[in-house]
Amino acid sequence: MTLRVSGSRLVDPEGAAVRLRGVGLGGWMNMENFITGYPANESEMRRSVRETLGEERAELFFDRLLTSFFGAQDARLLASMGVNCVCIPVNYRHLESDDRPFEVIEHGFRHLDRVIGLLAEHGIYSVLDLHALPGAQNQHWHCDNPTHVASFWRHRHFQDRVVHLWEAIAARYRDQPWVAGYNPVNEPGDPTGRVIGPFYDRLVKALRAVDSLAGRPG
């Protein structure tokens, strides 16, 4: 059921008010060590596993980790608890590579598609949260930043990539009624305070050009 904003309320297609009661799927498509317990940010964790297991086995390891992390039984449990919304943090590296910027990785959507579908089967909305951006949008490890420098705000290149990536995400899910909304940039940390406003204006316009409902709270 596609949600829309009516005044200060979220409503369903019949105009009935909808109150979202949700949780965050932290540690899944953006690995955070305070949740999963490993001693690194995601990129360093993946690098260490590749060096230990080799490329093919490392890919298998992480694919099985993502598959096992959330399944049908988890969606059923959330529904039984009265949850009707799940925020899904995503690391951009699933969908785009630094080696091939502006090329969307179709294969990277497979787990996101799977979980959005599982949640929808149980009447649970998804909110898509870009939690780690190229260049790092804040100074901390939870956006997969090993440098403590938020370079995203310094370089137009990184900003252009995020606009392009969100256009691709919005195009993919604009007709999925159980995607309730988008969180375009998690916890932005623009140290100057001068870039964030113009960038958000640009990003929101780009999103709405693709998905007319992209003003939905998320």
Backbone as JSON Lines, residues from 0, in Angstrom:
{"i":0,"aa":"M","n":[0.84,-1.19,0.0],"ca":[0.0,0.0,0.0],"c":[0.88,1.24,0.0]}
{"i":1,"aa":"T","n":[0.84,2.0,-1.06],"ca":[1.68,3.19,-1.17],"c":[1.23,4.25,-0.18]}
{"i":2,"aa":"L","n":[2.16,4.77,0.57],"ca":[1.87,5.83,1.54],"c":[2.05,7.19,0.88]}
{"i":3,"aa":"R","n":[1.34,8.17,1.42],"ca":[1.53,9.55,0.99],"c":[1.34,10.46,2.2]}
{"i":4,"aa":"V","n":[1.77,11.7,2.05],"ca":[1.64,12.68,3.12],"c":[0.36,13.47,2.93]}
{"i":5,"aa":"S","n":[-0.41,13.6,3.99],"ca":[-1.6,14.44,3.98],"c":[-1.53,15.34,5.2]}
{"i":6,"aa":"G","n":[-1.18,16.61,4.97],"ca":[-0.96,17.51,6.1],"c":[0.21,17.05,6.93]}
{"i":7,"aa":"S","n":[-0.05,16.75,8.19],"ca":[1.01,16.28,9.08],"c":[0.96,14.77,9.28]}
{"i":8,"aa":"R","n":[0.16,14.07,8.46],"ca":[-0.03,12.64,8.67],"c":[0.45,11.83,7.46]}
{"i":9,"aa":"L","n":[0.8,10.59,7.72],"ca":[0.98,9.61,6.66],"c":[-0.35,8.88,6.49]}
{"i":10,"aa":"V","n":[-0.77,8.7,5.24],"ca":[-2.04,8.02,5.0],"c":[-1.86,6.97,3.92]}
{"i":11,"aa":"D","n":[-2.77,5.98,3.94],"ca":[-2.78,4.94,2.93],"c":[-3.62,5.4,1.72]}
{"i":12,"aa":"P","n":[-3.75,4.6,0.68],"ca":[-4.5,5.04,-0.51],"c":[-5.95,5.43,-0.23]}
{"i":13,"aa":"E","n":[-6.55,4.92,0.85],"ca":[-7.93,5.27,1.19],"c":[-8.0,6.51,2.09]}
{"i":14,"aa":"G","n":[-6.85,7.06,2.44],"ca":[-6.83,8.25,3.28],"c":[-6.79,7.97,4.77]}
{"i":15,"aa":"A","n":[-6.71,6.7,5.16],"ca":[-6.63,6.36,6.58],"c":[-5.22,6.63,7.11]}
{"i":16,"aa":"A","n":[-5.15,7.19,8.3],"ca":[-3.86,7.51,8.89],"c":[-3.07,6.23,9.19]}
{"i":17,"aa":"V","n":[-1.76,6.29,8.94],"ca":[-0.86,5.17,9.19],"c":[0.24,5.63,10.14]}
{"i":18,"aa":"R","n":[0.42,4.9,11.21],"ca":[1.52,5.18,12.15],"c":[2.57,4.09,12.0]}
{"i":19,"aa":"L","n":[3.77,4.5,11.65],"ca":[4.85,3.53,11.46],"c":[5.48,3.18,12.81]}
{"i":20,"aa":"R","n":[5.6,1.9,13.06],"ca":[6.24,1.38,14.28],"c":[7.34,0.44,13.82]}
{"i":21,"aa":"G","n":[8.58,0.85,14.0],"ca":[9.61,0.07,13.34],"c":[10.9,-0.13,14.1]}
{"i":22,"aa":"V","n":[11.79,-0.83,13.42],"ca":[13.13,-1.11,13.91],"c":[14.11,-0.88,12.76]}
{"i":23,"aa":"G","n":[15.38,-0.87,13.09],"ca":[16.44,-0.75,12.09],"c":[17.15,-2.07,11.91]}
{"i":24,"aa":"L","n":[17.42,-2.42,10.65],"ca":[18.13,-3.67,10.36],"c":[19.64,-3.38,10.34]}
{"i":25,"aa":"G","n":[20.14,-2.91,11.47],"ca":[21.54,-2.53,11.57],"c":[22.47,-3.72,11.52]}
{"i":26,"aa":"G","n":[23.64,-3.52,10.92],"ca":[24.66,-4.56,10.87],"c":[24.55,-5.48,9.68]}
{"i":27,"aa":"W","n":[23.56,-5.27,8.82],"ca":[23.32,-6.19,7.7],"c":[24.01,-5.68,6.43]}
{"i":28,"aa":"M","n":[23.36,-4.84,5.63],"ca":[24.0,-4.35,4.41],"c":[24.93,-3.17,4.66]}
{"i":29,"aa":"N","n":[25.04,-2.78,5.9],"ca":[26.12,-1.9,6.35],"c":[26.6,-2.47,7.67]}
{"i":30,"aa":"M","n":[27.74,-3.15,7.65],"ca":[28.23,-3.86,8.82],"c":[28.79,-2.87,9.84]}
{"i":31,"aa":"E","n":[28.24,-2.91,11.05],"ca":[28.7,-2.02,12.11],"c":[29.2,-2.87,13.27]}
{"i":32,"aa":"N","n":[30.43,-2.6,13.68],"ca":[31.06,-3.53,14.61],"c":[30.46,-3.53,16.0]}
{"i":33,"aa":"F","n":[29.77,-2.46,16.39],"ca":[29.16,-2.5,17.72],"c":[27.94,-3.42,17.72]}
{"i":34,"aa":"I","n":[27.43,-3.75,16.53],"ca":[26.3,-4.67,16.42],"c":[26.79,-6.1,16.24]}
{"i":35,"aa":"T","n":[27.74,-6.29,15.33],"ca":[28.16,-7.65,14.97],"c":[29.42,-8.13,15.69]}
{"i":36,"aa":"G","n":[30.17,-7.21,16.31],"ca":[31.24,-7.62,17.19],"c":[32.62,-7.8,16.57]}
{"i":37,"aa":"Y","n":[32.77,-7.55,15.26],"ca":[34.09,-7.71,14.67],"c":[34.91,-6.43,14.86]}
{"i":38,"aa":"P","n":[36.24,-6.49,14.85],"ca":[37.08,-5.34,15.22],"c":[37.51,-4.49,14.04]}
{"i":39,"aa":"A","n":[36.56,-3.97,13.25],"ca":[36.96,-3.17,12.08],"c":[35.74,-2.48,11.5]}
{"i":40,"aa":"N","n":[36.0,-1.54,10.58],"ca":[34.9,-1.07,9.75],"c":[34.67,-2.09,8.63]}
{"i":41,"aa":"E","n":[33.58,-1.95,7.87],"ca":[33.22,-3.0,6.91],"c":[34.3,-3.24,5.86]}
{"i":42,"aa":"S","n":[34.85,-2.19,5.29],"ca":[35.84,-2.37,4.23],"c":[37.06,-3.13,4.72]}
{"i":43,"aa":"E","n":[37.53,-2.81,5.93],"ca":[38.7,-3.49,6.47],"c":[38.37,-4.94,6.82]}
{"i":44,"aa":"M","n":[37.15,-5.17,7.32],"ca":[36.74,-6.54,7.61],"c":[36.72,-7.37,6.34]}
{"i":45,"aa":"R","n":[36.13,-6.82,5.29],"ca":[36.06,-7.55,4.03],"c":[37.46,-7.79,3.44]}
{"i":46,"aa":"R","n":[38.33,-6.81,3.54],"ca":[39.69,-6.96,3.03],"c":[40.42,-8.08,3.77]}
{"i":47,"aa":"S","n":[40.29,-8.11,5.09],"ca":[40.97,-9.14,5.88],"c":[40.45,-10.54,5.54]}
{"i":48,"aa":"V","n":[39.13,-10.66,5.35],"ca":[38.57,-11.96,5.01],"c":[39.03,-12.4,3.62]}
{"i":49,"aa":"R","n":[39.11,-11.47,2.67],"ca":[39.6,-11.82,1.32],"c":[41.05,-12.28,1.37]}
{"i":50,"aa":"E","n":[41.87,-11.59,2.17],"ca":[43.28,-11.98,2.27],"c":[43.42,-13.36,2.91]}
{"i":51,"aa":"T","n":[42.52,-13.71,3.81],"ca":[42.59,-14.99,4.5],"c":[41.99,-16.14,3.69]}
{"i":52,"aa":"L","n":[40.85,-15.9,3.06],"ca":[40.11,-16.97,2.39],"c":[40.28,-16.98,0.88]}
{"i":53,"aa":"G","n":[40.73,-15.85,0.32],"ca":[40.74,-15.74,-1.13],"c":[39.45,-15.12,-1.63]}
{"i":54,"aa":"E","n":[39.46,-14.59,-2.83],"ca":[38.33,-13.83,-3.37],"c":[37.05,-14.66,-3.44]}
{"i":55,"aa":"E","n":[37.13,-15.87,-3.98],"ca":[35.93,-16.66,-4.2],"c":[35.29,-17.1,-2.89]}
{"i":56,"aa":"R","n":[36.1,-17.59,-1.96],"ca":[35.54,-18.04,-0.69],"c":[35.04,-16.87,0.15]}
{"i":57,"aa":"A","n":[35.71,-15.73,0.06],"ca":[35.26,-14.55,0.78],"c":[33.9,-14.1,0.27]}
{"i":58,"aa":"E","n":[33.72,-14.12,-1.05],"ca":[32.42,-13.75,-1.63],"c":[31.34,-14.7,-1.14]}
{"i":59,"aa":"L","n":[31.64,-15.99,-1.08],"ca":[30.68,-16.97,-0.59],"c":[30.37,-16.73,0.89]}
{"i":60,"aa":"F","n":[31.39,-16.43,1.66],"ca":[31.21,-16.18,3.09],"c":[30.24,-15.02,3.32]}
{"i":61,"aa":"F","n":[30.5,-13.9,2.66],"ca":[29.66,-12.72,2.89],"c":[28.26,-12.89,2.3]}
{"i":62,"aa":"D","n":[28.15,-13.62,1.2],"ca":[26.83,-13.88,0.64],"c":[26.0,-14.71,1.61]}
{"i":63,"aa":"R","n":[26.61,-15.73,2.2],"ca":[25.88,-16.55,3.17],"c":[25.58,-15.77,4.45]}
{"i":64,"aa":"L","n":[26.49,-14.89,4.84],"ca":[26.25,-14.06,6.01],"c":[25.01,-13.18,5.79]}
{"i":65,"aa":"L","n":[24.94,-12.53,4.64],"ca":[23.81,-11.67,4.34],"c":[22.52,-12.46,4.22]}
{"i":66,"aa":"T","n":[22.6,-13.66,3.66],"ca":[21.41,-14.5,3.52],"c":[20.91,-14.97,4.88]}
{"i":67,"aa":"S","n":[21.82,-15.37,5.75],"ca":[21.43,-15.91,7.06],"c":[21.02,-14.82,8.04]}
{"i":68,"aa":"F","n":[21.53,-13.63,7.84],"ca":[21.32,-12.54,8.79],"c":[19.83,-12.22,8.93]}
{"i":69,"aa":"F","n":[19.11,-12.25,7.81],"ca":[17.67,-11.93,7.86],"c":[16.93,-12.82,6.88]}
{"i":70,"aa":"G","n":[15.94,-13.54,7.4],"ca":[15.17,-14.45,6.56],"c":[13.69,-14.36,6.84]}
{"i":71,"aa":"A","n":[12.93,-15.28,6.28],"ca":[11.47,-15.26,6.41],"c":[11.02,-15.34,7.86]}
{"i":72,"aa":"Q","n":[11.74,-16.11,8.67],"ca":[11.35,-16.26,10.06],"c":[11.51,-14.94,10.83]}
{"i":73,"aa":"D","n":[12.48,-14.14,10.42],"ca":[12.68,-12.84,11.06],"c":[11.54,-11.88,10.7]}
{"i":74,"aa":"A","n":[11.13,-11.9,9.44],"ca":[10.01,-11.05,9.03],"c":[8.74,-11.45,9.78]}
{"i":75,"aa":"R","n":[8.52,-12.76,9.93],"ca":[7.35,-13.24,10.66],"c":[7.39,-12.79,12.11]}
{"i":76,"aa":"L","n":[8.56,-12.86,12.73],"ca":[8.7,-12.44,14.12],"c":[8.37,-10.95,14.28]}
{"i":77,"aa":"L","n":[8.92,-10.13,13.39],"ca":[8.65,-8.69,13.48],"c":[7.16,-8.41,13.33]}
{"i":78,"aa":"A","n":[6.53,-9.07,12.36],"ca":[5.09,-8.86,12.17],"c":[4.31,-9.28,13.41]}
{"i":79,"aa":"S","n":[4.72,-10.37,14.05],"ca":[4.02,-10.85,15.24],"c":[4.16,-9.88,16.42]}
{"i":80,"aa":"M","n":[5.21,-9.04,16.38],"ca":[5.45,-8.05,17.43],"c":[4.74,-6.73,17.16]}
{"i":81,"aa":"G","n":[4.07,-6.64,16.02],"ca":[3.37,-5.41,15.69],"c":[4.2,-4.4,14.92]}
{"i":82,"aa":"V","n":[5.38,-4.81,14.48],"ca":[6.23,-3.92,13.69],"c":[5.64,-3.8,12.28]}
{"i":83,"aa":"N","n":[5.57,-2.57,11.77],"ca":[5.09,-2.39,10.39],"c":[6.05,-1.6,9.52]}
{"i":84,"aa":"C","n":[7.28,-1.39,10.02],"ca":[8.27,-0.64,9.24],"c":[9.67,-1.05,9.67]}
{"i":85,"aa":"V","n":[10.55,-1.26,8.7],"ca":[11.95,-1.57,8.98],"c":[12.83,-0.63,8.17]}
{"i":86,"aa":"C","n":[13.74,0.04,8.86],"ca":[14.74,0.88,8.2],"c":[15.92,-0.01,7.82]}
{"i":87,"aa":"I","n":[16.33,0.05,6.55],"ca":[17.4,-0.82,6.06],"c":[18.62,0.01,5.7]}
{"i":88,"aa":"P","n":[19.64,0.04,6.56],"ca":[20.87,0.76,6.23],"c":[21.66,0.01,5.15]}
{"i":89,"aa":"V","n":[22.16,0.76,4.17],"ca":[22.87,0.16,3.04],"c":[24.21,0.87,2.84]}
{"i":90,"aa":"N","n":[25.25,0.1,2.64],"ca":[26.56,0.62,2.27],"c":[26.62,0.74,0.74]}
{"i":91,"aa":"Y","n":[27.02,1.91,0.25],"ca":[27.04,2.12,-1.19],"c":[27.87,1.09,-1.93]}
{"i":92,"aa":"R","n":[28.83,0.47,-1.26],"ca":[29.74,-0.47,-1.93],"c":[29.02,-1.7,-2.49]}
{"i":93,"aa":"H","n":[27.82,-1.99,-1.99],"ca":[27.03,-3.08,-2.57],"c":[26.56,-2.72,-3.97]}
{"i":94,"aa":"L","n":[26.39,-1.44,-4.24],"ca":[25.71,-0.99,-5.46],"c":[26.61,-0.24,-6.42]}
{"i":95,"aa":"E","n":[27.81,0.12,-5.98],"ca":[28.75,0.82,-6.85],"c":[30.16,0.6,-6.34]}
{"i":96,"aa":"S","n":[31.11,0.48,-7.25],"ca":[32.51,0.25,-6.87],"c":[33.31,1.53,-7.06]}
{"i":97,"aa":"D","n":[34.26,1.76,-6.16],"ca":[35.16,2.91,-6.33],"c":[36.01,2.76,-7.59]}
{"i":98,"aa":"D","n":[36.25,1.53,-8.01],"ca":[37.02,1.3,-9.23],"c":[36.23,1.61,-10.5]}
{"i":99,"aa":"R","n":[34.91,1.57,-10.4],"ca":[34.05,1.83,-11.56],"c":[32.9,2.75,-11.14]}
{"i":100,"aa":"P","n":[33.23,4.0,-10.82],"ca":[32.19,4.93,-10.37],"c":[31.14,5.17,-11.45]}
{"i":101,"aa":"F","n":[29.92,5.41,-10.98],"ca":[28.76,5.68,-11.83],"c":[28.23,4.43,-12.54]}
{"i":102,"aa":"E","n":[28.81,3.26,-12.27],"ca":[28.28,2.01,-12.83],"c":[27.55,1.26,-11.71]}
{"i":103,"aa":"V","n":[26.25,1.18,-11.82],"ca":[25.45,0.53,-10.79],"c":[25.61,-0.99,-10.9]}
{"i":104,"aa":"I","n":[25.84,-1.63,-9.76],"ca":[26.03,-3.08,-9.71],"c":[24.66,-3.73,-9.53]}
{"i":105,"aa":"E","n":[24.12,-4.26,-10.6],"ca":[22.79,-4.88,-10.55],"c":[22.75,-6.03,-9.54]}
{"i":106,"aa":"H","n":[23.8,-6.83,-9.52],"ca":[23.85,-7.98,-8.62],"c":[23.79,-7.55,-7.15]}
{"i":107,"aa":"G","n":[24.2,-6.32,-6.89],"ca":[24.23,-5.85,-5.51],"c":[22.86,-5.63,-4.89]}
{"i":108,"aa":"F","n":[21.82,-5.6,-5.73],"ca":[20.47,-5.39,-5.22],"c":[19.8,-6.68,-4.74]}
{"i":109,"aa":"R","n":[20.43,-7.83,-4.97],"ca":[19.72,-9.09,-4.77],"c":[19.23,-9.27,-3.34]}
{"i":110,"aa":"H","n":[20.06,-8.95,-2.36],"ca":[19.64,-9.15,-0.97],"c":[18.63,-8.08,-0.56]}
{"i":111,"aa":"L","n":[18.82,-6.88,-1.02],"ca":[17.88,-5.82,-0.71],"c":[16.49,-6.15,-1.28]}
{"i":112,"aa":"D","n":[16.45,-6.59,-2.53],"ca":[15.19,-7.02,-3.13],"c":[14.54,-8.13,-2.32]}
{"i":113,"aa":"R","n":[15.36,-9.08,-1.91],"ca":[14.83,-10.24,-1.17],"c":[14.18,-9.81,0.13]}
{"i":114,"aa":"V","n":[14.82,-8.97,0.9],"ca":[14.3,-8.59,2.21],"c":[13.11,-7.64,2.08]}
{"i":115,"aa":"I","n":[13.15,-6.72,1.12],"ca":[11.98,-5.88,0.89],"c":[10.77,-6.75,0.57]}
{"i":116,"aa":"G","n":[10.98,-7.78,-0.25],"ca":[9.9,-8.71,-0.58],"c":[9.4,-9.49,0.63]}
{"i":117,"aa":"L","n":[10.32,-9.99,1.45],"ca":[9.93,-10.73,2.65],"c":[9.11,-9.86,3.6]}
{"i":118,"aa":"L","n":[9.56,-8.65,3.8],"ca":[8.83,-7.73,4.69],"c":[7.45,-7.42,4.12]}
{"i":119,"aa":"A","n":[7.39,-7.18,2.81],"ca":[6.1,-6.86,2.18],"c":[5.1,-8.0,2.35]}
{"i":120,"aa":"E","n":[5.59,-9.23,2.28],"ca":[4.7,-10.38,2.46],"c":[4.02,-10.39,3.82]}
{"i":121,"aa":"H","n":[4.63,-9.71,4.78],"ca":[4.09,-9.66,6.13],"c":[3.54,-8.28,6.47]}
{"i":122,"aa":"G","n":[3.28,-7.48,5.44],"ca":[2.67,-6.17,5.65],"c":[3.58,-5.17,6.33]}
{"i":123,"aa":"I","n":[4.88,-5.28,6.08],"ca":[5.86,-4.4,6.71],"c":[6.53,-3.53,5.64]}
{"i":124,"aa":"Y","n":[6.52,-2.23,5.89],"ca":[7.16,-1.29,4.98],"c":[8.68,-1.28,5.18]}
{"i":125,"aa":"S","n":[9.39,-0.91,4.12],"ca":[10.84,-0.7,4.19],"c":[11.14,0.78,3.98]}
{"i":126,"aa":"V","n":[12.11,1.28,4.71],"ca":[12.68,2.61,4.47],"c":[14.15,2.4,4.12]}
{"i":127,"aa":"L","n":[14.55,2.87,2.96],"ca":[15.91,2.64,2.47],"c":[16.82,3.77,2.94]}
{"i":128,"aa":"D","n":[17.9,3.39,3.59],"ca":[18.8,4.33,4.27],"c":[20.21,4.16,3.7]}
{"i":129,"aa":"L","n":[20.69,5.15,2.95],"ca":[22.07,5.1,2.48],"c":[22.97,5.5,3.65]}
{"i":130,"aa":"H","n":[23.58,4.5,4.25],"ca":[24.26,4.66,5.53],"c":[25.75,4.96,5.37]}
{"i":131,"aa":"A","n":[26.32,4.53,4.26],"ca":[27.73,4.78,3.97],"c":[27.83,5.28,2.54]}
{"i":132,"aa":"L","n":[28.39,6.47,2.35],"ca":[28.47,7.13,1.05],"c":[29.91,7.15,0.56]}
{"i":133,"aa":"P","n":[30.12,7.2,-0.75],"ca":[31.5,7.35,-1.25],"c":[32.13,8.63,-0.7]}
{"i":134,"aa":"G","n":[33.37,8.5,-0.26],"ca":[34.05,9.64,0.34],"c":[33.77,9.82,1.81]}
{"i":135,"aa":"A","n":[32.73,9.16,2.33],"ca":[32.32,9.2,3.74],"c":[31.66,10.52,4.09]}
{"i":136,"aa":"Q","n":[30.39,10.43,4.51],"ca":[29.61,11.63,4.81],"c":[29.77,12.14,6.23]}
{"i":137,"aa":"N","n":[30.43,11.35,7.08],"ca":[30.78,11.85,8.41],"c":[32.14,11.29,8.82]}
{"i":138,"aa":"Q","n":[32.57,11.6,10.01],"ca":[33.94,11.33,10.4],"c":[34.11,10.0,11.15]}
{"i":139,"aa":"H","n":[33.12,9.14,11.13],"ca":[33.12,8.0,12.03],"c":[33.05,6.66,11.3]}
{"i":140,"aa":"W","n":[33.43,5.6,12.01],"ca":[33.53,4.26,11.44],"c":[32.2,3.72,10.96]}
{"i":141,"aa":"H","n":[31.07,4.18,11.54],"ca":[29.79,3.58,11.18],"c":[29.33,3.96,9.78]}
{"i":142,"aa":"C","n":[30.03,4.87,9.1],"ca":[29.76,5.08,7.67],"c":[30.9,4.48,6.84]}
{"i":143,"aa":"D","n":[31.57,3.49,7.43],"ca":[32.66,2.77,6.75],"c":[33.8,3.71,6.4]}
{"i":144,"aa":"N","n":[34.12,4.59,7.33],"ca":[35.17,5.59,7.12],"c":[36.39,5.25,7.97]}
{"i":145,"aa":"P","n":[37.51,4.84,7.36],"ca":[38.7,4.52,8.13],"c":[39.61,5.72,8.38]}
{"i":146,"aa":"T","n":[39.25,6.9,7.85],"ca":[40.17,8.05,7.88],"c":[39.78,9.14,8.87]}
{"i":147,"aa":"H","n":[38.51,9.17,9.31],"ca":[37.97,10.22,10.16],"c":[37.9,11.57,9.45]}
{"i":148,"aa":"V","n":[37.97,11.56,8.13],"ca":[37.8,12.77,7.32],"c":[36.57,12.57,6.44]}
{"i":149,"aa":"A","n":[35.62,13.48,6.52],"ca":[34.4,13.38,5.72],"c":[34.63,14.01,4.35]}
{"i":150,"aa":"S","n":[35.32,13.27,3.49],"ca":[35.7,13.82,2.19],"c":[34.52,14.01,1.24]}
{"i":151,"aa":"F","n":[33.39,13.39,1.56],"ca":[32.21,13.55,0.7],"c":[31.89,15.02,0.46]}
{"i":152,"aa":"W","n":[32.03,15.85,1.48],"ca":[31.65,17.25,1.38],"c":[32.71,18.1,0.7]}
{"i":153,"aa":"R","n":[33.89,17.54,0.46],"ca":[34.99,18.29,-0.16],"c":[35.03,18.14,-1.67]}
{"i":154,"aa":"H","n":[34.45,17.07,-2.19],"ca":[34.65,16.75,-3.6],"c":[33.32,16.55,-4.32]}
{"i":155,"aa":"R","n":[33.1,17.31,-5.36],"ca":[31.88,17.2,-6.15],"c":[31.74,15.81,-6.76]}
{"i":156,"aa":"H","n":[32.85,15.16,-7.04],"ca":[32.82,13.82,-7.61],"c":[31.99,12.87,-6.76]}
{"i":157,"aa":"F","n":[32.23,12.87,-5.45],"ca":[31.49,11.99,-4.56],"c":[30.01,12.35,-4.54]}
{"i":158,"aa":"Q","n":[29.72,13.62,-4.53],"ca":[28.33,14.07,-4.5],"c":[27.6,13.67,-5.78]}
{"i":159,"aa":"D","n":[28.27,13.81,-6.92],"ca":[27.66,13.4,-8.19],"c":[27.34,11.92,-8.19]}
{"i":160,"aa":"R","n":[28.23,11.12,-7.63],"ca":[28.0,9.67,-7.59],"c":[26.79,9.33,-6.74]}
{"i":161,"aa":"V","n":[26.6,10.03,-5.64],"ca":[25.46,9.74,-4.78],"c":[24.14,10.13,-5.45]}
{"i":162,"aa":"V","n":[24.13,11.26,-6.13],"ca":[22.93,11.65,-6.87],"c":[22.6,10.59,-7.91]}
{"i":163,"aa":"H","n":[23.6,10.14,-8.65],"ca":[23.39,9.11,-9.67],"c":[22.91,7.81,-9.05]}
{"i":164,"aa":"L","n":[23.49,7.43,-7.91],"ca":[23.1,6.18,-7.26],"c":[21.66,6.26,-6.76]}
{"i":165,"aa":"W","n":[21.28,7.39,-6.17],"ca":[19.91,7.52,-5.68],"c":[18.91,7.55,-6.84]}
{"i":166,"aa":"E","n":[19.28,8.1,-7.96],"ca":[18.4,8.05,-9.12],"c":[18.13,6.61,-9.53]}
{"i":167,"aa":"A","n":[19.17,5.78,-9.47],"ca":[19.01,4.37,-9.81],"c":[18.16,3.64,-8.78]}
{"i":168,"aa":"I","n":[18.38,3.93,-7.49],"ca":[17.59,3.29,-6.43],"c":[16.12,3.69,-6.55]}
{"i":169,"aa":"A","n":[15.87,4.97,-6.74],"ca":[14.49,5.45,-6.85],"c":[13.79,4.86,-8.06]}
{"i":170,"aa":"A","n":[14.52,4.75,-9.17],"ca":[13.92,4.15,-10.37],"c":[13.56,2.69,-10.14]}
{"i":171,"aa":"R","n":[14.35,2.02,-9.35],"ca":[14.1,0.59,-9.11],"c":[12.88,0.39,-8.21]}
{"i":172,"aa":"Y","n":[12.69,1.25,-7.21],"ca":[11.68,0.99,-6.2],"c":[10.48,1.94,-6.24]}
{"i":173,"aa":"R","n":[10.41,2.82,-7.22],"ca":[9.32,3.8,-7.24],"c":[7.95,3.14,-7.38]}
{"i":174,"aa":"D","n":[7.91,1.96,-7.96],"ca":[6.63,1.26,-8.13],"c":[6.43,0.16,-7.09]}
{"i":175,"aa":"Q","n":[7.29,0.11,-6.09],"ca":[7.18,-0.88,-5.02],"c":[6.41,-0.22,-3.86]}
{"i":176,"aa":"P","n":[5.13,-0.56,-3.69],"ca":[4.3,0.15,-2.7],"c":[4.74,-0.07,-1.27]}
{"i":177,"aa":"W","n":[5.55,-1.1,-1.0],"ca":[5.98,-1.36,0.38],"c":[7.31,-0.71,0.71]}
{"i":178,"aa":"V","n":[7.85,0.08,-0.21],"ca":[8.97,0.96,0.13],"c":[8.37,2.3,0.54]}
{"i":179,"aa":"A","n":[8.41,2.57,1.83],"ca":[7.71,3.73,2.39],"c":[8.45,5.03,2.17]}
{"i":180,"aa":"G","n":[9.76,4.98,2.01],"ca":[10.51,6.22,1.87],"c":[11.99,6.0,1.85]}
{"i":181,"aa":"Y","n":[12.72,7.11,1.78],"ca":[14.17,7.09,1.64],"c":[14.81,7.98,2.71]}
{"i":182,"aa":"N","n":[15.92,7.52,3.25],"ca":[16.8,8.37,4.05],"c":[18.04,8.59,3.21]}
{"i":183,"aa":"P","n":[18.13,9.71,2.48],"ca":[19.17,9.86,1.45],"c":[20.6,9.88,1.98]}
{"i":184,"aa":"V","n":[20.81,10.47,3.17],"ca":[22.17,10.56,3.73],"c":[22.06,10.37,5.24]}
{"i":185,"aa":"N","n":[22.59,9.27,5.73],"ca":[22.53,9.05,7.17],"c":[23.59,9.87,7.91]}
{"i":186,"aa":"E","n":[23.16,10.58,8.94],"ca":[24.06,11.3,9.84],"c":[25.13,12.1,9.08]}
{"i":187,"aa":"P","n":[24.72,13.09,8.29],"ca":[25.7,13.89,7.55],"c":[26.54,14.72,8.5]}
{"i":188,"aa":"G","n":[27.83,14.83,8.2],"ca":[28.76,15.59,9.04],"c":[29.57,16.58,8.23]}
{"i":189,"aa":"D","n":[28.88,17.53,7.6],"ca":[29.57,18.57,6.83],"c":[30.26,19.52,7.8]}
{"i":190,"aa":"P","n":[31.6,19.51,7.88],"ca":[32.28,20.33,8.89],"c":[32.15,21.83,8.67]}
{"i":191,"aa":"T","n":[31.86,22.24,7.43],"ca":[31.71,23.67,7.16],"c":[30.28,24.14,7.34]}
{"i":192,"aa":"G","n":[29.32,23.23,7.18],"ca":[27.92,23.6,7.24],"c":[27.44,24.33,6.02]}
{"i":193,"aa":"R","n":[28.28,24.46,5.0],"ca":[27.91,25.24,3.81],"c":[27.51,24.38,2.62]}
{"i":194,"aa":"V","n":[27.93,23.13,2.6],"ca":[27.68,22.27,1.44],"c":[26.38,21.5,1.58]}
{"i":195,"aa":"I","n":[26.04,21.16,2.81],"ca":[24.93,20.25,3.04],"c":[23.6,20.76,2.5]}
{"i":196,"aa":"G","n":[23.29,22.03,2.7],"ca":[22.02,22.58,2.26],"c":[21.85,22.52,0.75]}
{"i":197,"aa":"P","n":[22.78,23.1,-0.01],"ca":[22.67,23.03,-1.46],"c":[22.68,21.6,-2.0]}
{"i":198,"aa":"F","n":[23.46,20.72,-1.36],"ca":[23.48,19.33,-1.83],"c":[22.13,18.66,-1.6]}
{"i":199,"aa":"Y","n":[21.53,18.84,-0.43],"ca":[20.22,18.25,-0.17],"c":[19.17,18.77,-1.15]}
{"i":200,"aa":"D","n":[19.21,20.06,-1.43],"ca":[18.27,20.62,-2.41],"c":[18.42,19.92,-3.75]}
{"i":201,"aa":"R","n":[19.66,19.74,-4.17],"ca":[19.92,19.08,-5.44],"c":[19.46,17.63,-5.42]}
{"i":202,"aa":"L","n":[19.77,16.92,-4.34],"ca":[19.44,15.5,-4.26],"c":[17.94,15.27,-4.22]}
{"i":203,"aa":"V","n":[17.22,16.07,-3.45],"ca":[15.77,15.91,-3.36],"c":[15.12,16.16,-4.71]}
{"i":204,"aa":"K","n":[15.58,17.17,-5.43],"ca":[15.03,17.44,-6.77],"c":[15.3,16.27,-7.71]}
{"i":205,"aa":"A","n":[16.48,15.69,-7.62],"ca":[16.81,14.55,-8.48],"c":[15.94,13.34,-8.14]}
{"i":206,"aa":"L","n":[15.73,13.1,-6.85],"ca":[14.89,11.98,-6.43],"c":[13.45,12.17,-6.91]}
{"i":207,"aa":"R","n":[12.92,13.37,-6.73],"ca":[11.53,13.61,-7.1],"c":[11.34,13.59,-8.62]}
{"i":208,"aa":"A","n":[12.39,13.87,-9.37],"ca":[12.28,13.77,-10.82],"c":[12.1,12.34,-11.28]}
{"i":209,"aa":"V","n":[12.59,11.4,-10.46],"ca":[12.47,9.97,-10.77],"c":[11.24,9.38,-10.09]}
{"i":210,"aa":"D","n":[11.05,9.7,-8.82],"ca":[9.95,9.16,-8.03],"c":[9.17,10.33,-7.45]}
{"i":211,"aa":"S","n":[7.98,10.56,-7.98],"ca":[7.2,11.73,-7.58],"c":[6.78,11.68,-6.12]}
{"i":212,"aa":"L","n":[6.87,10.5,-5.49],"ca":[6.52,10.36,-4.08],"c":[7.75,10.41,-3.19]}
{"i":213,"aa":"A","n":[8.88,10.86,-3.72],"ca":[10.12,10.83,-2.95],"c":[10.15,11.85,-1.84]}
{"i":214,"aa":"G","n":[9.13,12.64,-1.69],"ca":[9.03,13.5,-0.54],"c":[8.49,12.79,0.68]}
{"i":215,"aa":"R","n":[8.18,11.5,0.53],"ca":[7.67,10.73,1.66],"c":[8.66,10.74,2.8]}
{"i":216,"aa":"P","n":[8.21,10.96,4.04],"ca":[9.15,10.92,5.14],"c":[9.87,9.61,5.19]}
{"i":217,"aa":"G","n":[11.18,9.66,5.49],"ca":[11.95,8.45,5.59],"c":[13.11,8.67,6.48]}
